[in-house]
Amino acid sequence: MRMHCRLGLLGLILLVEGPAWAEGESQQKVEQAFDVFARRWLGGISDAAEDDRDRIRPSTPVEPGAAQTYTIRERVGNYAIQTRRTGNAEAPFVGILSYTESVYVCNGPAREDCHLLESSPITEIFPFRDGRWQY
C-alpha cells in the first residue's frame, strides 16, 4: 500500500512537472524550432502555389465567348516570426508567422499573361503544445 502511494505521488509530481518543464524551455530553442516549422509551413504554401500554376484552373468567363481568366495565389517576399510565452501550461508558447500573399489574374498560361490583382498581409498563429509546434 505504501509503495502504491509513493508511485501515485511520483505520478502526480511528474504530471505537474511536465508542463513546468515545457514552460522552462529556453526562448532561443523555441524560436529556432519555430523558424524551422515556419520554413516548412511556407514551403508547403509555395508547393501548393506551384501546383496551382501547373494546372491553372479557369474561372467562369464574365461574358459568353469572353476569354477565360485564371487566378494564382502565392507568397511573396520575406516572412517574419515571433514567439511569445502564453502563461498557459498546455500551450506555453505561441508562434506568430507573418508574410504577404499576392493574387494574380492571368489571361494565359505564361507568367507574362498575369497581372497583380491584390496583395494582403497574412498573420498565422500556431501553438507550441506537447513539446512541438502544431497547426
N, C-alpha and C positions, 0 to 999 in steps of 0.2 A: 504494500500500500504506500509506504513511504517513497519507494523508488518511483512509483507511478506519479505521485505528486511532484517529485523533482522534474521528471520528464515533462509533465504538464506545465510547470513553471518555466522550464527551459524553452518549451514551445511558445509560450506566451511572450517571453523575452525576445525570442527570435522574430516573432510576428511584429512586435513593437519596434525592434531594432531594424528590421528590413527597410521600412520606409525612411527611417532616420539615416540609414546608410545612403540611400538614394539622394536624400536631401543634402548629404555631405559631399556629393560628387563635386569635383572641382569645376568651377565655371569654365576654365580653359578646356578641360577634357570634354565637357558637354558641348561647348561651342565647336570644337573640332569635329565631334561626331555629327553635329547638326550641319556643318558645312559639307561633309561627305553625303549626308542624307539629302540635302538641298540640291547638290550636283546631280545625284541620281534622279531625283524628282524632276528637275529641269531637263535632264537627258530624256526622260520619258515623254515630256511635253514636246521636245524637239523631234523625237522619233515619230510621235503621233502626227505632228505637222508635216513631216517628210512623207509619211504615208498618205496624208491628205493630198499633198501636191502630186504624188504619183498616181492617184486615182481621183483626180479633180471631180467633184460632184456638181452637176449643173443645178442652178436654182431655176425656178419656174420663170419662163420669159414673161415680161410685163405685158407685152402685146403679142398676139398670134403672129408668127412669122419673124418676130424680133430675134436678134442674136441672143444666144444663151450666155449668161454670166456665171462666174464661179467665185466662191468666197474661200479665202485661205486665212487661217489664223496662225500666228507664230509669235514666239517670244523673241524679243529683240533687245540688244544691248546687254548691259551688265545686270547683275542682281545684287541684292543686299540682304544680309541676315542679321538677326539679333536673337539673343536668348535672354529669358527673364525667369527669375525664380517666382513661383506662384504662392508658396506657403502651404500648398496642398500636398499631403503625404502621398496621395495616389498618383499625382502628376506634378512632381516638384519643379518642373521647368516647362515652359512653352518656347517654341521656336517660331520666329516670325520671318517669313520669306517675302521679299518684295521684288517685283520685276515688272516689265512693261510687255503687254500683249498688243500686237498690231493686227488689224484686219485689212486684208487686201481684196479688192474686187478685180476679177480678171475677165477679159473678153476672149481669151485664147489660152492655150496651154503653156506658152513661153512666159518667162518672168517679165519680159518687156511688155506683155499684154496686160500687166497688172498695175493698179494704182492704189495708193493708200486711202482707205476709207476712214479709219479711225485708229487711235492708239489709246489704250487705257492702262492706268497703273493697277496692278494686281497685288493684293496682300493676302497671304495664306498663313494660317496659324496651325501649328502641329504640337500635340502634347508629347512630353517625354514620360513614358509610362513603362513600368516593368523593366527599367534599365535600357530602353531603346526608344528611338523616335518612331511615332506611329502616324498613319494617315488619318 
